[in-house]
Amino acid sequence: MKTKEQNKEVGILMKDFISSTVDFYNHMESGPVFRPAGKECLAGLNDQSIPHKGRPLKDVYKEMLEKVYASTLLGQHPRSFACVPSTASLLSWMGDIMTNAWNPHASCTVNAPAANLIEKKLIRWMCGLAGFPKESGGLFVSGGSIANLTALTAARDAKLSHEEYSKGMVYVSDQTHSSVVKGLHIIGFSKDQIRVIPSDALFAMDISVLKAAIIKDINAHKKPFAVIASAGTTNTGSVDPLPQIAALCREYDLWMHVDGAYGASALLSDQYRKNLSGISLSDSLSWDAHKWLLQTYGCSVVLVRDQSCLVHSFSAHPEYLKDAQSSADSVEFWDLGPELTRPARSLKLWLTLQAMGTDAMEKIIDHGCALAQLAQRLISQSPDWEIVSPAQLGIINFRYISHRQLSPRELDRINQNIAREITQSGFAQIFTTELCGKKVLRMCTIHPETTEQDIYDTIRFLKNTDTVKESSLTARTA
Ligand SMILES: *Cc1c(COP(=O)(O)O)cnc(C)c1O
């Protein structure tokens, strides 16, 4: 088929795709959270190979719709409370489709002047929200993991000479996201160069243990160089004591990185911004727009207090890029991070913010926090349930404890079954996590379309699962 004819068919199919998808999204809440791929469906896909001769586009399209996209876990469902659910707005989706269609090469200003201007403006705006000075900067990256990796590289290069790498020590908490340890491994640090500081009753880093660990390492002639604080941990939404960590970092000349992949979006809320105070004192910050700023995946930022630190770590000037550089001393996005070719990830966020405004975004943050507090109130009403970590930035952890002394292992098993039961029912999705060695149920309630009724119904569902009924029955007869 000629390309132009094929393009026409693409246009027709895409129109169908867009209208049917919008329709699906508009009715999603009445359907199940999980649409599992049947074994047959996966086996069928597995049997397919890459054909020598192309197939009719319509068939391929239909197959993709029915077999691939239709069988996913709907993290974007309003009763998906597992992980950090996808809150992606159709506005972001629209920006994504438009950006992908034009496919700008967002590496440098010559290639995509308007897209890069927008990226710079968003970075400025986000640095402003973080309270960073005017030398600050950053860039959009694919996710919090890469944002952390980028910041950790800058931290290493700012604080250690190459000869000192093997003595370098970095401090995380027992609640720090796994991507930090992964990133440290990638940039050359071994496990024994990472000190895991215990967290307190609210799962925030214990500052006195941190201080003692730093002093001990200095006395042992090691070279402490960075503390990784969290602003909204993935497990519990906890925020580490940022002002105190900043003071220690200043005292011992350490880089302070804040992993705000989840929680930094609370900077948009008048009510919750104060929970993050001290963030402005950090050297770098990770912030996922694909978590609480309603973006589709692949949209995150890394911000640094002094942009020249990123240039120091990442700048390279090969001969084949000279014509694409605005001027001999211009700083391009390729100078700030590991990527050269990169999509214009900022455009969908720009489109979303332009269409919504920050007031609406602020309401969504407040709404997510309020729903976790509502869940907490409802759970606390039953003596059979315990709150393990109270509502913090839209996340709550709790568990069924029954009215009888069951063994810890028995309780773990029961809570695992409760999570499995509600998720398999399709009504809502809840996963377990582990806190203080116990299996707990974790809910992250940040989806903008989740209603109070959804929370009432979900908690009622949990309390009425067969697992709970059976265990209370055995408790009574025992
Ligand atoms: C999600 C998360 C990450 C990882 O971000 P990705 O976008 O999944 O790579 C890192 N840190 C925290 C605190 C997170 O919640």
Ligand as a Chemical Component Dictionary entry (heavy atoms), coordinates in Angstrom:
data_LIG
# 
_chem_comp.id                   LIG 
_chem_comp.type                 NON-POLYMER 
_chem_comp.pdbx_formal_charge   0 
_chem_comp.three_letter_code    LIG 
# 
loop_
_chem_comp_atom.comp_id 
_chem_comp_atom.atom_id 
_chem_comp_atom.alt_atom_id 
_chem_comp_atom.type_symbol 
_chem_comp_atom.charge 
_chem_comp_atom.model_Cartn_x 
_chem_comp_atom.model_Cartn_y 
_chem_comp_atom.model_Cartn_z 
_chem_comp_atom.pdbx_ordinal 
LIG C1 C1 C 0 7.543  6.207 42.522 1  
LIG C2 C2 C 0 8.691  6.621 43.312 2  
LIG C3 C3 C 0 9.977  6.566 42.775 3  
LIG C4 C4 C 0 10.282 5.959 41.450 4  
LIG O1 O1 O 0 9.735  6.723 40.423 5  
LIG P1 P1 P 0 9.428  6.093 38.993 6  
LIG O2 O2 O 0 8.748  7.209 38.301 7  
LIG O3 O3 O 0 8.568  4.887 39.226 8  
LIG O4 O4 O 0 10.732 5.728 38.381 9  
LIG C5 C5 C 0 11.025 7.049 43.543 10 
LIG N1 N1 N 0 10.783 7.553 44.772 11 
LIG C6 C6 C 0 9.561  7.613 45.310 12 
LIG C7 C7 C 0 9.385  8.182 46.675 13 
LIG C8 C8 C 0 8.460  7.158 44.595 14 
LIG O5 O5 O 0 7.236  7.202 45.148 15 
# 
loop_
_chem_comp_bond.comp_id 
_chem_comp_bond.atom_id_1 
_chem_comp_bond.atom_id_2 
_chem_comp_bond.value_order 
_chem_comp_bond.pdbx_ordinal 
LIG C1 C2 SING 1  
LIG C2 C3 SING 2  
LIG C2 C8 DOUB 3  
LIG C3 C4 SING 4  
LIG C3 C5 DOUB 5  
LIG C4 O1 SING 6  
LIG O1 P1 SING 7  
LIG P1 O2 DOUB 8  
LIG P1 O3 SING 9  
LIG P1 O4 SING 10 
LIG C5 N1 SING 11 
LIG N1 C6 DOUB 12 
LIG C6 C7 SING 13 
LIG C6 C8 SING 14 
LIG C8 O5 SING 15 
# 
